[in-house]
Amino acid sequence: MKLSRLAFATVFACNFIMAIGHQGLMSVLPGVGRTMGLPDALISAAFGTSSLCIVLMSAFWARTSDRLGRKPVMLVGLGGFTVSMVLCAAVVAAGTHKLAPWFIIAPCLIAARSVFGLVGSAIMPSSQAFVTERTPRDDRAKAIAGLAGAGSMGTIIGPVLAPFLILPFVGFSGPMLIFAVLSAGAAVLVAANLREGPRLEEEPAFVAGGASAAALAKTPFWKDGRIMPFVVVGIATGVGQGALGQMLPFLIIDTVKGDLMEAQHSIAIALMIGAVAGLTGQWGLIRIFRMKPNHLILWGGGIALLGALVLLAASQFTMIVAGFAICCVGFSFVRPGYTAGMSLAVSLGEQGRVAGIAGAVGGALNIMSPLFVGLYQLSHNLPFAVTAALIGAGFVYSLFKPALRTAGLTPRPASAPAAG
């Protein structure tokens, strides 16, 4: 393995801090929005717009990191994340002090959050490609799961930490300012600790059916049967995951029916328990059972579907937390499963490309959030029913798709089969 412990720890820290900031902001913003008088749909739109920007920009940042190197692009992403948090803090301060009406504050908040989607999205594909280029095939699923564990660990710390960062002098802007400082610190770690080399030796180019490795690498991913099945299951499960993450704070606020600070602590507890469950899956169960990508996709989809059904039937806080925790175990399997599956399905020279695709799929999590908020306003059960249907569709698809049932079990394919 060419990846040193210090290098992995540095990349881990970047993803960890990004997850702390993202999940911490997600946990406090619904309550902050209601304090400022912002409609719930506009709070959700801030995350949805940012996610759309991630989808649009991930491939660009992956290609840029192919040309310039992974380290410079990671630094750019951390800079974007820092600026986004500072801008969000300024907008929240203006809103809580009534310096502008809500119809001015809302688009400013969306724009501030979009900076993360446009620039901060550089972190994900560049960091994943950095790790996969230095990790042998047999260890890649474990390495990607470990990196994904940074996100799960961040989702534990973020919601717990965020309420305590609502400080006397800066108020609700406090969490965002602290997250910006942490991001700047991560940039210092990257600048000091990461080196572009050494990488694993490039796998030999292959030719099958008259198509060279270079030609296959230029095939649009939606026509590339090596990649597209993983994208389908990633989007189906990921949109469901994003919907649950967005809807859970609103559901808890309306279920607890106390003041916003009491509800905020309940939200933090639920997100923390879900994150612990996810971390247990990524750092515990995957290693104990030596799960391959196909196991992660199949078992993860089934477990996430079970949790979504529990959430659909939940009417009390304890059931909500239990359903969400079960879902998080499933999600903790599926994401490293399809990410590692894509990585193993292509040559070493295409790792930047598939990292960009995986980043775009991950960014799709919150694009549909405003739609789910609208469904929630019609009926509290409706968005959870749609979520269960999406996760179930991804699970059924993975059962019948050979590329997913055998992911990680066979050598890298010598051709690009038809997508579908």
N, C-alpha and C positions, 0 to 999 in steps of 0.2 A: 504494500500500500504506500502510495506517494503522499498521502495526506497526513501531516503531523497533527499531534493532539492540540498544539497551540493554534494551528490554522483552523482546525475544526471548531475549537472553542470560540475563536473570534467570529467565524461565520455564524455559529450558534447564537452568540451574543447579539449579533445584528438582527437576526430573526426573532429572538426573544424580546428585545426592546421594541421592535416594530409591533409584535403581538400585544405587549403590555399597553402600548399607546392606543392601538386600534380597539382592543377589547375594553380597555378602561374608558375610552371615549364613548364607545357604544353603550356601556352600562350607565353612564351619567347623562348622556345627551337627551334621552326621552324625558327624564325629569326636568332637566334644564330647559328643554323646549317648552314644556307645559308652564314652567315658571315665567318664561318670556312671552307666553301666549301664542307660540307657533303651532300650527296644525300638525298632528302626528304624521300626516303624509309627507310634509315638507322635511321633517327630521329624517324620515326614511329615505327621502329623495337625495339627501346629502350623501348618504352611504351608497345609494343606487347609482348616482352619477359618478362617484369616485370609482365604483366597481366597473362601470362602463369604460371609463378611461383606462383602467388596468387592462381590460380585455383588448382595447385598441392599441395600447402601447407596449404590451409585454413582448410581442414578437420584434418590435423595433429595438427594444433594449437588449434582447437576446442577440440580434444581429450586430448591434453596436459593440456588445461585449466580445463577440467573435473577432471584431476588427481591432478594438482598443485594449482588450484584456478585461478580465472579470473584476479585478480590483478597482480600476478607475470608475467603472459603471456602478459598483457597489457604493462608492463614495458619493457619486452623483445622487443615487437613490436616497441615501441617508440625509444628504443636504435637502432634497425635496421633502422628505418626511419632517425634518426639523422646521423648515419654513412653513409647511402646512399647519403644524401644531401651533406655531406662534400666531399665524393668521386666525386660526380657529379661536385661540384665546382672546385675541383682540375683538373678534366679532361677538363672542359670548359676553365679554365685558360691556360692549356697547349695548347689547340687548338687555342684560340684567339691570343696567343703569338707565334704561329707557332713553338712550341717546338717539334712537331711530325707531320708526314703526316696524312691526313684524314683517311687512311686505318688502322692506329694505334689508332687514337682517337676514331673512331666509335666503335670498339669492347670494348674499355675501358669504353665508355659511356654506352653501353648496359650492361656491367658487373656491373657498379656502380648502375645503375637503378635496376638491378636484385636483389641487396641486399635488396631493399625495398620489392620486391615481395617475396623473400625467408623468410625474418625475419620481416619486417614491416607489412606483412600481418597478423601477430598475433593480431594486434589491433582490427580488425573488428569483428571476431567471438567472441573474449573474451569480448569486450565491449557490443555487442548485447546480449550475454547470460547473462551478469551481469544485464542488464536492464530487460530482459524478466522474469528472475527468481524472480524478486521483483515487478512485475506489474501484477495486476489481469487481467483476460481474457478480461473483458469488456473495459479496458483501454489500452490494449496492442497495438492496431492499432495506437492509438493516441500517445503513448509513442514512438513507432518505427518511426512514421512519424516525431515526434519531434527530435529524434536522427538523422534521415535522413536530417532534416533541418540544422544540423550542417554542413553537406556536401554542401548543397545549399548556406548557408551563407559563407562558406569558398570559394566557387567558385565566390562569389561576391567580396570578399576582395582580393583573390589571384591575379587575373589578373589586378586589379587596383593597388595593392601594388607593384607587381613585377617590372614594368618599373621604378618606383622611387627608387628601391633598386639596380639599375645598378650604382654603386658608382665609384668615380674617381680612387680609389686605387686598387679596386678588379674587376672593370668592370662587365662583364656579370656573374661573379661568385657571386656577391653580393646577389642576391635573394636567392640562395641556402644556403649560409652561414647564412643568417638571419633566414631562415626556419629551419635550424639545431638548432639554438639557441632556437627558439620557441618550437621545439620538446623536447629539453632537459628540458625546463621549464615545459612542460606538464608532463614529467616524475616525476618531483619534486611534482607537484600537486597530481598525482596519489599516490605516496608514502606517502604523508602526509594526504590525505583525504579519501581514500577508505578503507573499511573494507569488508571482505568476507561475513559476516552475517549482519543482518538476512535475510533469504529468505522466500518466501511463503512456506506453507506446501505442501509437495508432494501430487499430486493427486493420488487417489487409483489406484493400478494396475487393469487392466481389462483383461478379457478373452473372446474371441469370436472365434467361429469356431475352438476351440482347440489351439489357438495361444495366448500366454501370452504377456504382454506388453514388457517384456525383449526380447522375440523372435522377436517381430515386430521391436524393436529398432535395432536389428542386421540385418534386411533385407536390402540389398543394395538399395540405394535410387532410382536407376533406375527401380527397381521392386516394389517399394512401392507406391501404388496408392494414399496414403495420401499426398505424397510429389512431385512426378514426374510431375503432371500437372503444378504446380507452377514453377518448374525448366524449363519446356518447354517455358512457356510464358516469364519467366525472361530472358532466353537466347535469344529468338527471339527479344524481345524488347531491351535488354541490348546491344547486338552486334550492333544493329542499333544506339543506343545512343552513344556507344563508337566510331562508325564510324563517326557520325556527329561531335562529340567533336574533333576528330583527324583531320578531313578534313576541318573544318571551318576556322582555321588559314590560311591554304594554299589557300582556296577559296578567303578569304578576301584579302590576299596579292596580288593575281592575279587580283582581281576585282578593288581594290583601285588604283593599279599601281603607287604608289608613292614610296618614299624611305622607307627603312625597319622600321625606327622609326615612320614614319607616319602610316604605316600599323600596327605597333605594338599597337599604341593607338586605332586604329579602332578595332583590335582584342579584346583589353581589354574592349572596349565599348560593343561589341556584346556579349562577355561572361558575362559581368556584367548584361546586360539587361536580358539575358537568365536565369542567376542565380536568379535575383529578381523575375522573373516570376515563377521559380520553388519554391522559398521560399514562394511566395504568395500562391501557391497551397498547400504546406506542412503545413504552419503555419496559413493560413487563410481559404482557401476553405474547407479543410478536417475537420477543427473544426466547421466551420459555418454550413456545411451541414451534420455533424456527419456521415461521409462516412465510410462504412464497407469495409473490404478487397475486396469483390466482386465488389462493386461500384468503388473502386480505380482501379482495374484491367480493368474493362470494359470501364469506362469513360476515363481512362488514355490511353488505347490503341487507342481508337477512336480519341482523341485529338492529340496524338503524330503522328498518321497517317496523319491527316489534316496538321500539321506543316511540315511533311516530303514532302508532295505534294507541299506545298507553296515553300519550299526550292528548290525542283526540277525545279519549274518554274521560280525561281528568277534569275534576271540578273543585279540587282542593290543592293547596300549595304543595303538600307532600307528594301527591300524585304527579303534579307538574314537574317537580324536581326529579322524581324517579324516572318518568318518561324521558326527560331531557338527558339524564345521566346515561340511560340505555342507548339513546341516540348517539351520544358522544363517543361511546365505545365503538359503535358501528362506524361512525365517521372517522375515528382514529385509525381504523383499518383501511377504509376505502381510499382515502387520499394518497397515502404512501403506496397503496397497491397499484392504482392506475399510474401514478407518477413513476414508480420503479418499473412497471410493465412497459411504459413507453420508452424509458431509458434503455431497457434491455432489448427492445425490439429493433433498435437502430444501431448504426455504427458509432464508434467513439467520436468521430468527427461531426456527428449530428447532435451532440449533447446540448449545445447551445440552442439549437432549433427546438428540440423537444422541451427544454426548460422554459423557453418562451411560450410554447403551447400550454404547458402545465400551468404557468403563471396566468395565462389568459383564462384557462378553465377555472382556476382558483378565484380569479377576479369576477367570474360570472356569478359568484355566490349571492351578491346583493343587488344585482341589476333589477330583478323583478320585485324588489322589496316594496316599492310604492303600490304595486298591484296587490300584494298580500295585505298591506295596510287597508286598502280599499275593501278587500274581501272581509277583513276583520270588522270593519265598520258596518258591513251588512249582517254578519253573523260571526260570533266569536269562534265557532267551530269550523267555519268554511275554509279559512286558510290552512288549518291543520289537516283537513280532509284532502285538500289539494296537495299538500306536502306529502302526506302518506301515499297518495297516488303516484307522485313523481318518483319517490324513493322506491316504491314497489315496481314501477316500470323499469327503472334501472336494474333492479335485482333480477327481474324476469329476463331482461335482455342479456344480462351476464350469464344466466343459466344456459342460454341457447346459443351463445356466440363462442365458437371454438377458440378464437384468439384470446378471450378472457378466461375461459376454463383452463387453458394450458399456459397462461402467462407465467414466465419465469421457469418453466419446466423443460423447455426445449431450447436448443441453440438459436441464436439470432437468425431469422429467416433470410433466405437468399433471394428473395424477390418481394415485390410489393403487391400483395393480393388485392383484389378489388375491395373498396371500402363498402361498408354497409352494416 
